[in-house]
Amino acid sequence: MISLFSSSGLYYSLFLRGIERILGLKFDEDKAKLLSIIPAFALLLLFSGKIGLYRVFLILLLSNINTYLLKGRFSYLEIMPLSGIILLFLDHNLANQSGFLLGYGLSLSFYLSRLYLSKGERWLRKVKSLLLIHAFILPFSLSYSGLHLFLPLFSQISLPFAFLYLLIGLVSFLSIPFTGPLEWLSGVVGGLLDIFDKLDVCLPLPMFSESDSFIYYCLLFFFLFLFEFSLHRLKKISSLSLLGLYACSLVPIPNLFLTRVSFINVGQGDSILIEHRGTSIMIDTGGNLSFDMAEEVLIPYLRKRRVYRLDALFTTHEDYDHMGARDSLLSNFDVLKTYDYDDVFPITVGDISLDNLNDYGTGSDENSKSLVLYMELMGKKWLFMGDAPTYVEERIIAADPNLDCDILKVGHHGSDTSTALSFLLKTTPEEAIISCGLGNSYGHPHESVLKSLRLAGVGVRRTDQEGTIVYQSFAL
């Protein structure tokens, strides 16, 4: 969240406001704003590259031009969008950056709320400003682990230390280094982080979908617009609509009418989520030695899809990149049943039937024992190869010469130990999914596999290029 505030220019703006107040002790308001351009420009040079800083500096520059050259002809509501148009003219790709959208959205929110925020005692005005900020960033703050209840309090307590660190750091850069105070401040901030980490209360709420976010912001700005014109009855309707929107979005009603197969981007590994009429199945969990894949990737994705329990978890084999997050997922999420290659197939979960085509693995080679799961869903035939090697593929098609599939999850992440051309020509998939990590050290997918897929006329989709790959249809 700190990075979001930083990219939006919020910290930069508050820091400059503090500079203006200091200058205001000696100069009038307009002159203090003019003189604040000097430290603003210095900070811009130090922290170039953040779109939020350019936004704040450009608005400050245009405000001073408006005051001294144009005699206050334009209002802030005209200056703010003009700065955005200038930035977009310089680089139209800025419209896709969260810092740009967040910065201008917050600016507009504060402008529309200025009368409301000006009422009450000083502490109450600060509380209202803080609540407005966190109401605006709610879709962002729900993007990962849920809603952290103490986040507003933590940001308020840590903000003075962040400002002081920035100020001393700037003076140190321009003159002599004050390493002692900087180390002390770093220790204070680290201590605060430890305290709030222990006290943190997180509600495991799912994140907003894109449509939820769009409707939320439309209603939020409508609500703020009503504050501007003091339309009290409509304000109540708007606020209730906001709460009702989010409450309704938590109920997984759409899942009862959707069928979806998601090849989750877990880097170098496999994880597949199958949803059909309220039934949810996961095949493999992926795994990473650097972080908890279940808490950082799988559970947030499940919450985003409004999946609150898994009816079944299948583990194809014991390689870490397929089951490394299994224990964490079982500890932190509701999983009704687990299956692996020791179970008797076919297995039916809800209306979904999964059959294992690999009865040929022997010995200690985990890949040779990997489940090869087959199912029919959405009018398509799906084949999930796990890490099964080519000799298992040969035995599968020898046992069932008529085996056919539409969607093939390529074996072993595109390694040349799997996905023989003869297997592709027999099974005739329309599309192949390769689940692998970007720039992985194994060289997956191997060029020979890609060549075989091209020769067989199979379309290729890769998680390292597309991220999570989703197939979806209505299941009425």
Backbone torsions as a table, in degrees:
resi	resn	phi	psi	omega
1	MET	NA	-34.8	177.4
2	ILE	-61.1	-39.4	179.5
3	SER	-65.7	-34.2	177.2
4	LEU	-64.8	-46.6	178.1
5	PHE	-60.3	-41.3	-179.7
6	SER	-63.8	-46.7	-178.1
7	SER	-67.1	-28.0	179.7
8	SER	-77.9	-15.0	-178.1
9	GLY	88.4	8.4	-177.0
10	LEU	-63.0	-47.9	-179.8
11	TYR	-63.4	-41.2	178.7
12	TYR	-61.1	-43.5	180.0
13	SER	-65.1	-44.0	179.4
14	LEU	-67.0	-35.6	177.2
15	PHE	-63.5	-44.3	178.9
16	LEU	-66.3	-33.6	176.9
17	ARG	-65.0	-37.5	175.5
18	GLY	-65.1	-39.5	176.1
19	ILE	-61.3	-43.0	179.2
20	GLU	-61.5	-38.9	179.2
21	ARG	-66.1	-38.4	177.1
22	ILE	-64.5	-45.5	178.0
23	LEU	-65.6	-29.8	-179.8
24	GLY	-67.1	-14.6	176.0
25	LEU	-68.2	-23.0	-178.4
26	LYS	-116.2	-28.9	-176.2
27	PHE	-118.4	164.9	175.9
28	ASP	-73.1	172.3	-171.7
29	GLU	-61.1	-45.0	-177.8
30	ASP	-65.4	-42.2	-179.3
31	LYS	-69.5	-35.9	177.4
32	ALA	-62.5	-40.1	178.1
33	LYS	-66.1	-38.0	178.8
34	LEU	-65.0	-46.2	-177.9
35	LEU	-68.6	-25.2	-179.5
36	SER	-67.7	-13.1	177.6
37	ILE	-61.8	-31.9	-176.7
38	ILE	-64.0	-56.5	177.0
39	PRO	-65.9	-29.4	178.2
40	ALA	-63.8	-41.9	179.9
41	PHE	-68.5	-38.9	178.6
42	ALA	-61.7	-43.2	178.6
43	LEU	-67.1	-34.3	179.1
44	LEU	-63.2	-38.7	178.3
45	LEU	-68.6	-35.8	-177.7
46	LEU	-73.0	-37.4	-174.1
47	PHE	-118.8	42.5	179.9
48	SER	-64.7	150.1	179.6
49	GLY	109.5	-18.4	178.3
50	LYS	-92.0	120.0	-175.5
51	ILE	-62.8	-32.2	179.8
52	GLY	-61.9	-34.7	178.6
53	LEU	-68.1	-41.7	177.7
54	TYR	-62.2	-39.6	179.2
55	ARG	-61.0	-51.6	-177.1
56	VAL	-63.6	-43.9	-178.6
57	PHE	-65.0	-40.9	-178.8
58	LEU	-66.6	-40.3	176.8
59	ILE	-64.1	-40.9	177.7
60	LEU	-62.2	-44.2	179.8
61	LEU	-63.5	-46.3	179.8
62	LEU	-65.7	-34.3	178.3
63	SER	-65.1	-40.9	178.0
64	ASN	-69.4	-37.7	175.3
65	ILE	-62.7	-41.5	178.9
66	ASN	-63.4	-39.3	-177.6
67	THR	-71.6	-47.3	-170.3
68	TYR	-95.3	-28.9	-177.9
69	LEU	-103.2	-34.6	-176.3
70	LEU	-105.8	6.3	175.5
71	LYS	55.0	40.0	175.8
72	GLY	68.1	31.6	-176.4
73	ARG	-67.6	-30.7	-174.7
74	PHE	-110.7	149.7	177.3
75	SER	-89.0	168.7	178.1
76	TYR	-61.4	-35.9	-179.3
77	LEU	-65.6	-19.1	175.1
78	GLU	-92.7	-34.3	-179.1
79	ILE	-69.8	-41.0	-176.1
80	MET	-60.6	-51.9	178.5
81	PRO	-66.3	-29.1	177.0
82	LEU	-62.0	-41.4	178.3
83	SER	-63.0	-39.0	178.1
84	GLY	-64.6	-40.4	178.5
85	ILE	-63.3	-40.6	178.7
86	ILE	-62.9	-44.9	179.9
87	LEU	-64.3	-40.8	178.8
88	LEU	-68.7	-31.7	176.1
89	PHE	-64.7	-38.0	178.5
90	LEU	-72.7	-35.4	179.5
91	ASP	-155.7	102.0	-176.6
92	HIS	-68.7	-17.2	178.7
93	ASN	-69.3	-13.3	179.0
94	LEU	-62.7	-23.9	-178.9
95	ALA	-63.4	-18.0	-179.9
96	ASN	-95.8	-1.7	-176.5
97	GLN	-91.5	134.2	-178.4
98	SER	-62.3	-34.4	179.3
99	GLY	-62.2	-38.7	179.2
100	PHE	-67.4	-50.0	-178.0
101	LEU	-65.6	-42.7	-178.4
102	LEU	-66.3	-42.6	-178.5
103	GLY	-62.7	-49.9	-179.0
104	TYR	-71.3	-32.9	177.0
105	GLY	-64.9	-44.0	177.2
106	LEU	-64.4	-40.7	179.2
107	SER	-60.2	-45.5	179.3
108	LEU	-66.0	-37.6	179.4
109	SER	-62.7	-44.2	179.9
110	PHE	-67.9	-35.5	179.4
111	TYR	-65.8	-45.4	-179.3
112	LEU	-68.7	-20.8	-176.9
113	SER	-103.0	9.0	-170.5
114	ARG	-61.6	-36.1	179.6
115	LEU	-70.2	-41.5	179.4
116	TYR	-65.3	-40.3	-177.4
117	LEU	-74.8	-18.4	-178.2
118	SER	-83.9	-9.1	-177.2
119	LYS	-91.4	146.6	177.0
120	GLY	97.3	176.4	178.7
121	GLU	-71.0	168.4	-173.7
122	ARG	-60.2	-43.8	-178.6
123	TRP	-64.8	-35.3	179.5
124	LEU	-69.3	-37.5	177.8
125	ARG	-63.6	-38.5	178.2
126	LYS	-66.0	-42.1	179.4
127	VAL	-62.4	-43.1	-179.8
128	LYS	-65.3	-38.9	177.6
129	SER	-63.8	-42.5	-179.7
130	LEU	-64.3	-42.1	179.2
131	LEU	-65.5	-37.0	177.9
132	LEU	-63.7	-43.0	178.9
133	ILE	-59.8	-46.0	-175.8
134	HIS	-76.9	-24.5	171.3
135	ALA	-67.5	-37.5	-178.9
136	PHE	-70.7	-37.6	-176.1
137	ILE	-91.3	8.6	-177.3
138	LEU	-53.1	-46.4	178.5
139	PRO	-61.3	-29.5	177.3
140	PHE	-75.9	-41.7	-175.6
141	SER	-71.6	-15.5	176.6
142	LEU	-96.1	12.8	-173.3
143	SER	-77.7	-18.6	-171.9
144	TYR	-122.4	-93.8	-170.5
145	SER	-89.9	-9.8	-178.3
146	GLY	131.0	-156.5	-177.9
147	LEU	-103.8	114.9	178.5
148	HIS	-87.7	110.7	-171.5
149	LEU	-65.7	-30.8	-177.1
150	PHE	-93.4	6.9	-178.7
151	LEU	-60.0	-44.6	177.6
152	PRO	-59.7	-41.8	179.9
153	LEU	-65.6	-42.9	179.8
154	PHE	-63.2	-43.3	-179.1
155	SER	-64.1	-36.0	179.6
156	GLN	-69.2	-40.6	-179.1
157	ILE	-70.9	-39.6	-175.5
158	SER	-79.8	-18.2	-174.6
159	LEU	-60.2	-46.3	179.1
160	PRO	-59.5	-37.8	179.2
161	PHE	-67.8	-36.3	177.5
162	ALA	-65.8	-41.5	177.8
163	PHE	-63.0	-45.2	-179.0
164	LEU	-63.6	-41.0	177.9
165	TYR	-62.3	-41.9	179.4
166	LEU	-64.9	-42.6	-178.7
167	LEU	-65.5	-48.0	179.8
168	ILE	-65.3	-37.8	177.7
169	GLY	-62.7	-39.9	178.7
170	LEU	-65.8	-45.0	178.6
171	VAL	-63.5	-40.1	179.0
172	SER	-63.2	-37.8	-179.8
173	PHE	-68.7	-37.4	-175.3
174	LEU	-87.8	-16.5	-177.4
175	SER	-133.6	-110.7	179.5
176	ILE	-109.9	147.3	-177.2
177	PRO	-73.1	127.9	175.2
178	PHE	-100.9	73.9	-173.7
179	THR	-67.0	-34.3	-178.8
180	GLY	-60.7	-56.1	178.9
181	PRO	-60.2	-36.7	-179.4
182	LEU	-66.3	-40.7	177.8
183	GLU	-66.2	-38.3	178.5
184	TRP	-63.5	-45.5	179.3
185	LEU	-63.7	-38.5	177.2
186	SER	-61.4	-40.8	177.9
187	GLY	-65.1	-39.0	179.2
188	VAL	-64.1	-48.4	-179.7
189	VAL	-63.0	-40.6	177.4
190	GLY	-63.0	-40.3	177.4
191	GLY	-64.3	-40.9	177.2
192	LEU	-62.2	-40.7	178.3
193	LEU	-61.4	-41.9	179.1
194	ASP	-63.5	-42.1	-179.1
195	ILE	-63.9	-48.0	-177.6
196	PHE	-70.8	-26.2	176.0
197	ASP	-66.0	-36.5	179.1
198	LYS	-76.5	-32.8	-177.9
199	LEU	-91.0	-7.9	-171.9
200	ASP	-59.1	131.1	173.5
201	VAL	-116.9	117.9	-175.5
202	CYS	-117.7	121.6	174.0
203	LEU	-84.7	122.6	-175.9
204	PRO	-75.9	61.9	-179.2
205	LEU	-85.7	144.4	179.2
206	PRO	-73.2	155.9	-178.9
207	MET	-76.4	163.3	176.8
208	PHE	-72.6	141.4	167.1
209	SER	-78.5	171.5	179.5
210	GLU	-61.8	-41.2	179.4
211	SER	-67.9	-38.8	176.3
212	ASP	-59.5	-45.3	-178.6
213	SER	-62.5	-43.0	-179.1
214	PHE	-61.9	-47.8	-179.4
215	ILE	-66.3	-39.3	179.8
216	TYR	-58.6	-47.5	-178.1
217	TYR	-70.5	-33.8	174.8
218	CYS	-60.9	-46.4	179.7
219	LEU	-68.5	-37.1	-179.9
220	LEU	-63.3	-47.2	-180.0
221	PHE	-68.2	-32.9	174.9
222	PHE	-64.5	-41.2	177.6
223	PHE	-61.1	-45.8	179.3
224	LEU	-67.3	-35.6	176.4
225	PHE	-61.9	-39.6	178.3
226	LEU	-66.7	-34.8	174.6
227	PHE	-60.6	-39.9	-178.6
228	GLU	-60.9	-35.3	-176.5
229	PHE	-108.9	11.9	172.6
230	SER	54.2	44.3	176.6
231	LEU	-94.0	85.3	-167.4
232	HIS	-64.8	-41.7	-176.8
233	ARG	-65.5	-43.8	179.2
234	LEU	-67.4	-28.9	176.9
235	LYS	-62.4	-41.6	179.3
236	LYS	-64.9	-41.8	179.3
237	ILE	-63.3	-41.5	-178.8
238	SER	-66.3	-43.7	-179.4
239	SER	-65.2	-40.2	177.2
240	LEU	-66.0	-34.1	178.1
241	SER	-65.2	-39.9	177.8
242	LEU	-60.9	-47.5	179.8
243	LEU	-65.8	-40.5	-179.8
244	GLY	-65.9	-37.4	178.7
245	LEU	-59.1	-49.0	-177.0
246	TYR	-69.7	-39.2	178.9
247	ALA	-60.8	-41.7	179.2
248	CYS	-67.5	-34.6	-178.0
249	SER	-68.5	-20.5	179.5
250	LEU	-75.6	-22.7	-177.0
251	VAL	-82.2	123.9	-173.8
252	PRO	-81.8	44.5	-179.3
253	ILE	-61.6	-42.9	180.0
254	PRO	-58.2	-27.8	-178.9
255	ASN	-63.8	-22.3	179.0
256	LEU	-72.3	-16.6	-176.0
257	PHE	-119.0	10.6	-177.4
258	LEU	-120.6	145.4	166.8
259	THR	-117.8	131.8	-173.4
260	ARG	-147.6	136.2	172.9
261	VAL	-122.7	118.9	-176.4
262	SER	-115.8	123.4	171.7
263	PHE	-93.1	97.0	-169.9
264	ILE	-73.1	136.2	178.2
265	ASN	-76.5	98.9	178.2
266	VAL	-112.4	24.2	-177.8
267	GLY	72.5	-135.5	-179.3
268	GLN	-81.3	86.4	-177.5
269	GLY	172.9	-174.7	-179.7
270	ASP	-126.5	139.5	166.9
271	SER	-161.2	124.9	-175.3
272	ILE	-128.4	130.8	177.8
273	LEU	-112.0	126.8	179.1
274	ILE	-115.7	124.4	179.9
275	GLU	-124.9	133.8	179.3
276	HIS	-154.1	110.7	175.6
277	ARG	51.5	47.7	177.2
278	GLY	86.5	-6.2	175.8
279	THR	-95.2	134.7	-176.8
280	SER	-128.5	127.0	-178.7
281	ILE	-128.3	138.5	174.1
282	MET	-119.3	135.0	174.1
283	ILE	-109.7	111.9	-179.6
284	ASP	68.1	160.5	-174.9
285	THR	-124.2	-5.2	-170.6
286	GLY	67.1	-174.9	178.9
287	GLY	179.6	144.6	179.3
288	ASN	-145.2	133.5	-178.2
289	LEU	-74.9	-15.8	-175.2
290	SER	-89.3	-25.0	-178.9
291	PHE	-153.5	168.3	-179.6
292	ASP	-83.2	104.8	-176.8
293	MET	-61.6	-34.8	-178.8
294	ALA	-66.1	-49.1	-176.3
295	GLU	-74.8	-33.7	-174.2
296	GLU	-87.5	-28.9	-173.1
297	VAL	-123.7	-57.2	-170.0
298	LEU	-67.0	-51.1	-176.8
299	ILE	-65.9	-43.8	173.6
300	PRO	-58.0	-38.2	179.2
301	TYR	-67.0	-41.0	177.9
302	LEU	-62.4	-42.5	178.4
303	ARG	-65.2	-38.8	177.9
304	LYS	-59.7	-37.1	178.9
305	ARG	-84.3	5.4	-177.8
306	ARG	57.8	37.8	173.9
307	VAL	-99.7	114.5	-174.9
308	TYR	-103.6	-5.9	173.5
309	ARG	-157.8	154.6	173.6
310	LEU	-105.5	127.4	177.5
311	ASP	-74.0	-26.4	179.7
312	ALA	-157.7	145.3	173.7
313	LEU	-125.3	118.7	178.1
314	PHE	-102.2	130.5	173.8
315	THR	-109.6	115.2	-174.6
316	THR	-68.1	-38.9	177.0
317	HIS	-166.1	-178.4	-167.5
318	GLU	-94.1	10.1	175.5
319	ASP	-65.3	143.7	-172.4
320	TYR	-63.1	-33.5	-177.8
321	ASP	-74.3	-0.5	175.4
322	HIS	-114.7	-26.9	-176.1
323	MET	-132.4	10.1	-175.6
324	GLY	-61.5	-28.3	-179.0
325	ALA	-99.1	7.0	-174.8
326	ARG	-62.0	-49.7	-175.9
327	ASP	-62.6	-41.8	178.8
328	SER	-65.3	-40.2	178.9
329	LEU	-63.6	-42.2	179.3
330	LEU	-66.1	-30.5	-179.3
331	SER	-79.3	-30.2	-171.1
332	ASN	-113.3	2.2	-178.0
333	PHE	-144.1	154.5	-177.9
334	ASP	-82.0	109.3	178.1
335	VAL	-121.9	119.3	-173.6
336	LEU	-76.3	-37.7	-173.1
337	LYS	-151.2	143.1	176.8
338	THR	-119.1	147.3	-180.0
339	TYR	-137.0	150.3	173.1
340	ASP	-146.1	-164.9	-173.4
341	TYR	-74.0	-4.4	175.3
342	ASP	-84.6	-10.9	-177.6
343	ASP	-83.7	159.6	-179.2
344	VAL	-90.4	126.4	-179.6
345	PHE	-109.7	160.0	4.4
346	PRO	-75.0	156.1	179.0
347	ILE	-121.4	131.5	179.7
348	THR	-109.7	127.1	177.1
349	VAL	-123.7	113.4	-172.7
350	GLY	62.4	-126.1	177.6
351	ASP	-98.2	9.2	-176.2
352	ILE	-104.2	127.0	177.6
353	SER	-112.2	127.3	179.8
354	LEU	-118.7	130.0	178.3
355	ASP	-117.2	144.0	177.5
356	ASN	-99.5	120.9	-177.4
357	LEU	-92.3	-2.6	-176.3
358	ASN	-105.4	102.2	173.3
359	ASP	-113.8	21.4	-167.4
360	TYR	-114.3	-4.8	-178.4
361	GLY	-72.6	140.9	179.0
362	THR	-139.9	165.5	172.6
363	GLY	69.2	-154.9	-174.5
364	SER	-92.7	-0.2	-179.4
365	ASP	-75.6	104.8	-177.5
366	GLU	-60.9	-39.8	-177.9
367	ASN	-61.2	-38.2	-178.6
368	SER	-68.2	-23.8	179.5
369	LYS	-92.4	-0.7	-175.0
370	SER	-57.6	135.1	173.5
371	LEU	-58.9	137.1	169.7
372	VAL	-116.2	100.3	-169.6
373	LEU	-96.0	136.5	179.7
374	TYR	-122.1	136.6	174.5
375	MET	-149.9	162.4	174.5
376	GLU	-120.3	124.9	-175.4
377	LEU	-158.9	143.8	179.9
378	MET	59.6	30.1	-179.3
379	GLY	71.2	16.1	180.0
380	LYS	-126.4	156.5	175.1
381	LYS	-103.4	125.9	-174.0
382	TRP	-113.4	138.7	178.5
383	LEU	-132.1	115.0	-178.2
384	PHE	-106.1	108.6	-168.6
385	MET	-85.2	-5.5	-176.0
386	GLY	55.9	-129.1	175.5
387	ASP	-116.5	25.2	-174.8
388	ALA	-59.8	131.1	-179.5
389	PRO	-79.5	175.9	-173.5
390	THR	-63.7	-35.3	-178.2
391	TYR	-68.6	-26.6	173.4
392	VAL	-72.1	-39.7	175.9
393	GLU	-57.1	-44.2	-178.9
394	GLU	-61.5	-42.0	-178.1
395	ARG	-70.9	-32.8	178.7
396	ILE	-65.1	-47.9	-178.1
397	ILE	-74.9	-24.1	174.4
398	ALA	-68.6	-37.0	179.5
399	ALA	-76.0	-29.2	-178.9
400	ASP	-137.9	82.6	-177.3
401	PRO	-62.1	-19.8	-178.3
402	ASN	-95.1	8.7	-179.8
403	LEU	-59.2	131.6	-177.7
404	ASP	-138.4	149.9	175.3
405	CYS	-147.7	157.4	176.1
406	ASP	-100.4	-42.5	-179.8
407	ILE	-119.6	123.3	-179.3
408	LEU	-113.7	122.3	168.8
409	LYS	-85.1	108.7	-172.0
410	VAL	-60.0	138.2	-178.7
411	GLY	-70.2	142.1	171.5
412	HIS	54.2	38.9	170.6
413	HIS	60.6	23.9	-179.5
414	GLY	90.0	14.5	176.6
415	SER	-67.3	152.4	179.5
416	ASP	-75.4	2.5	174.0
417	THR	-83.3	-6.5	-177.6
418	SER	-133.9	174.8	173.0
419	THR	62.1	61.8	175.7
420	ALA	-71.1	149.1	178.9
421	LEU	-59.4	-39.3	179.2
422	SER	-61.0	-36.9	178.3
423	PHE	-66.6	-42.2	179.4
424	LEU	-64.6	-41.0	-178.8
425	LEU	-67.6	-28.9	177.9
426	LYS	-78.6	-43.0	-174.2
427	THR	-87.5	-18.2	175.6
428	THR	45.4	55.8	176.5
429	PRO	-68.6	150.9	174.6
430	GLU	-83.4	-40.7	-179.6
431	GLU	-134.2	147.8	177.3
432	ALA	-122.5	135.7	178.1
433	ILE	-106.6	126.0	175.6
434	ILE	-111.5	117.9	179.5
435	SER	-100.6	106.9	-177.5
436	CYS	-151.0	165.4	-178.0
437	GLY	-90.0	145.5	179.4
438	LEU	-63.3	125.4	178.4
439	GLY	62.5	31.3	-176.7
440	ASN	-64.5	153.3	-174.6
441	SER	-74.7	-10.2	-178.2
442	TYR	-86.6	-10.4	-176.7
443	GLY	75.3	22.0	177.9
444	HIS	-82.2	140.4	-4.5
445	PRO	-79.1	146.2	-178.1
446	HIS	-72.8	144.4	-177.5
447	GLU	-59.4	-34.8	-179.9
448	SER	-64.3	-34.3	178.2
449	VAL	-70.3	-44.5	177.5
450	LEU	-60.4	-37.9	178.5
451	LYS	-65.6	-42.9	178.2
452	SER	-61.6	-40.3	178.4
453	LEU	-64.3	-40.3	177.5
454	ARG	-64.8	-44.4	-179.2
455	LEU	-62.9	-32.9	179.7
456	ALA	-84.2	-1.5	179.2
457	GLY	69.6	33.0	-177.4
458	VAL	-99.1	129.5	174.3
459	GLY	-70.9	140.8	-174.7
460	VAL	-115.5	132.2	172.5
461	ARG	-127.6	140.4	-173.1
462	ARG	-132.6	135.7	179.0
463	THR	-69.9	-26.2	178.9
464	ASP	-71.6	-17.3	179.0
465	GLN	-104.2	-37.4	-175.8
466	GLU	-102.7	-15.8	-168.4
467	GLY	80.2	-150.7	179.5
468	THR	-64.7	131.7	-177.6
469	ILE	-108.5	126.8	-173.2
470	VAL	-124.7	133.6	168.9
471	TYR	-111.8	134.4	-172.4
472	GLN	-147.3	145.1	172.6
473	SER	-154.8	163.3	175.2
474	PHE	-80.8	140.3	-179.0
475	ALA	-117.9	76.7	-177.3
476	LEU	-85.5	NA	NA
